[in-house]
Amino acid sequence: MRSSKSRSRNKSNRNRNNPGNIINRVYDSSGPEGKVRGTPQQIIDKYNQLTRDAFLSNDRVAGENFQQHAEHYTRLLGEAQREIEARRQQADQQNRERQQREKDARAERAEAQANATAEQPVPGEGAQPDLADAPQPDIAGDDDNGLVETPESKPRRQPTRARKPRKPARKDEAQAAEAAPAPAATDPSGEAAE
């Protein structure tokens, strides 16, 4: 069976590994006036109030006792804050180093890409031939301006569509049309002629 001392010692060691938890953790402090419960800052404030009250009532012994309790939690809180600040600075330094490595890697990639494109000739760049001294081909054309006719400059013809032949009228429909009476002619006044 374990003693309570070893258990409490293990708990305090666990708390030291995570200083961020110390600041927000709720403690039970057994002081001379009973238990005080709260975060380290709340406990410090309570013991400081008890210290002031004890000194105002001319009880120096109780005042010193409360002061020592407040000092203990002040040291605990200060140590946790120093550790948090050290971890924050370490994380910031690692972040800066990582960003610098990424920046250097981007610069190296950009430089390698620039070197690769410098080795390959880019169309339209570099030495250009002098066309003024080059012999010109003899172009025969109807126009006097010396331009060559291209397919884009030719007028476009509309394609002709072949017409479909008419369907022959059905025999029944043709006979029905012949047998049907012709519509009556109307005169311009709107009356039907009889």
TIDRENBA-701625 format. One record per residue: y, x, z of N, C-alpha, C in turn. Coordinates in steps of 0.02 Angstrom, whole numbers, plus 50000, padded with zeros to 5 digits. Example, Ala and Ser with C-alpha at 12.3 -4.5 7.8 and 13.67 -1.06 7.14 Angstrom:
<pts>
497165066050390497755061550390498355066050390/498885064250354499475068450357500025064550394/
</pts>
This chain:
<pts>
499425004150000500005000050000500625004450000/501115002649958501725006649953502215004750008/502595009750027503105008250077503725005550042/504155002250078504754999350048505235004750026/505205010650059505645016150040505505018449969/504875019449951504705021849884504885016749831/504805010449849504985005249801505735005149789/506125005549841506845005349832507085011749797/506765017349810506955023549776506825022949701/506255019949682506095019049611506595014449578/506805009249613507295004649585507955008149572/508175012249619508815015649610508775020649553/508195023849544508115028449488508145024749422/507865018649420507895014849359508615012949343/509005011349393509705009449382510115015349356/509955021349376510335027249354510215028649280/509645026449253509495027649183509925023349137/510165017749162510575013349121511235011949157/511735016249145512355015349182512745009149162/512645006549103512995000549082512804994549125/512204994649151511964989149192512284989449261/512464995249285512754995949352513414992149358/513814992449307514474989349309514424981849315/513954978849279513904971549279513364968849326/512994973249357512454971049400512724968149465/512384963149492512584960049555512184963449611/512544965949661512234969349718512314965149780/511844966149827511904963449895512044969449940/512634969649969512814975150014512774972750086/512384976250126512334974350196512834978450236/513394975350250513924978750288513904976650360/514374979250399514384977650471514524970250485/514844966850441515014959850452514514955150419/513994957750390513504953550354513454955750282/513124951750242513024953650172513634951950130/513764956450083514294955350033513934955649966/514044950549926513674950149862514174950149805/514014953949750514434954049691514334960349650/514724960949599514714967049558515044972649598/514954978949578515264984349617516024983349627/516374981249575517094980349582517254974649631/516874969349630516984963849677516844966149749/516314970149758516144972549825516694977249850/516944981649806517484986149826518094982249848/518274977149809518854973049828518754969649895/518154967149907518004963649970518054968550030/517754974550023517774979450078518494981950089/518884982550035519584984550045519964979250083/519834972950068520154967450105519944967550179/519294968650191519054969050260519354975050296/519454980650260519764986550290520474985050311/520854981850268521554980050285521564975350346/521124970550346521104965750402520934969350468/520454974150464520254977750525520824982150550/521174985450505521734989750528522314985450554/522414979550526522944975150551522784972450621/522144971850637521944969550703521824975350751/522034981350732521984987550772521264989350788/520794987850742520094989950750519964995550701/520125001850723520075007550677519345009050660/518885008150705518185009750693517915005150638/518024998750643517784994050591518134995450525/518784997150528519154998650467518875004650430/518705010050469518395016050438517715014350409/517345010150444516675008250420516735004450353/517184999650349517284995950286517535000650231/517955005350251518225010050202517655014350173/517185016450215516615020450190516175016350143/516075009950159515685005750114516035004950047/516685003950047517065003249985517035009749945/517075015449980517065021949947516385023149913/515845020849946515185021649916515145017949849/515375011849847515345008049784515855010649733/516405013649758516885016649712516565022649677/516205026849715515865032549685515335030149636/514955025049654514435022249611514735019849545/515275016149550515605013449491515915019049448/516225023949481516535029549445516025033649406/515445034849438514915038649404514655034849343/514555028349351514315024349295514825024349238/515465023949255515975023949202516025030649167/515935036149205515925042849173515335043549125/514765041049146514175041449103514275037149040/514555031349049514685026948990515175030348943/515695033448970516195036948929515875042848892/515435046548927515095052248896514645049848839/514285044348851513865041648797514265039048738/514835036048754515275033548701515545039348659/515755044748693516005050548656515455053748614/514855054048643514285056848605514135052548544/514145046048552514015041548495514565042248443/515195042748466515755043748418515675050248380/515475055648415515385062148382514815061648331/514265058348349513715057648302513925053348242/514325048348255514565044048201515015048048153/515465052148182515895056348139515485061348098/514985064348130514565069148094514175065648038/513925059748052513555055948001514015054147943/514625051847959515095050147906515275056247865/515355062147897515515068247861514935070247815/514315069547840513735071047797513715066447737/513845060047748513835055247692514395056847643/514975058647668515545060447625515375066647584/515065071647616514865077747580514335076147527/513865071847544513345070047495513645066347436/514135061847448514465058447393514845063347349/515185068147381515555073147343515075077347300/514505079247329514015083147290513745079147231/513605072647243513355068547187513885067847133/514515066947153515045066247104515135072747065/515085078447100515155084947067514575086047019/513965084347041513375085146997513435080646936/513685074646946513775070046890514315072646843/514855075346870515385078146829515135084146789/514715088346820514425094046785513955091746730/513575086546744513095084046694513465081046634/514015077546646514385074646590514775079946553/514965085446588515335090746554514885094546505/514235094946522513775098346478513605094346416/513635087746420513485083546362514135082146325/514125082946257514735081546220514885074046220/515505072546229515725065646229515975063946160/515755058446129515985056746062516745055846062/517065058746012517785057946005518175063446039/517845067646078518195073146112517975079646081/518345084846093518175091446067518565092746003/518365097945966518715099945905518595094745851/519135092745818519095087845765519175091345698/518815089145646518895092345580519575090545550/519845095145511520485094045478520355090345413/520525083945409520375079845351520885080645295/521445083545309521955084345257521715089245203/521345094345222521115099345174520455097445143/520115092445169519455090545143519535086945077/519075088045029519115084544965519005077144974/519405073144940519355065844944518895063344888/518465058544901518035055844848518455051744800/518245051844736518595048144685518335040944686/518775036344702518575029244708518865025544649/518415022544611518645018644554518685011344575/519255008244564519325001344584519854998044541/519864991444543520354987644506521044988044538/521064988744603521694988744638522044995544630/522684995344632523075001444627523155004944694/523005001444748523125004444813522575009244835/522035009744799521505014544813521045012344869/521085006044890520635003744942519985001344913/519465002144952518805000044931518684993044957/518364988944915518224982044935517614982044981/517694978845039517154978445087516924971245091/516334970145119516084963245124516554958845166/516904961745214517344957745255517954955345217/518154959245166518764957445130518614952645072/517984951745054517814947045000517914939945024/518134935444979518194928445000517504925445010/517464921245059516814918145074516724911945033/516114911045008515944905044971515594900345019/515734894145009515394889045048514704888045018/514184888245057513524887245029513444879945005/513134879344948513014872544922512364869944949/512394863644968511794860644996511474856244943/510834856844937510474852644889510434845644916/510564840744872510544833744894509824831244891/509704826844937509044823744937509054817944888/508524816944852508504811244806508504804744845/508784799444813508784792844845508084790144849/507984786544902507334783244908507334777344861/506804776244825506774770344781506754764044824/507094758944801507104752544837506414749544836/506254746044887505594742844889505594736844841/505024735544818504954730044771505134723444803/504914722244864505054715944899505804715144911/506124720644931506844720244945507234718944881/507024722044826507374721044762507314713844739/506704710944746506614703944726507004699244771/507044700744835507414696444881508154696744866/508394702544846509104703144830509274699144768/508814698944718508934695144657508904687644670/508464685444714508364678344727508904675544772/509224679544811509724677044858510334674644820/510644669044843511244666544809511814671344820/512234671844772512814676244776513304673144824/513664676944861514144674244909514704670744871/514954665444902515474661544870516114665444869/516464664744815517104668244807517614664344846/518044667944881518574664744919519224665944884/519634661044889520284662244857520744665044909/521304668044885521734671644931522024667244986/522044660844978522324656645031521824655745087/521204658045079520704657645131520254651745123/520334647745071519884642045062519334644045014/518764641145025518194642644983518234638544919/518044641744865518044638144800517404634344795/517454628044768516864623944760516674623044690/
</pts>
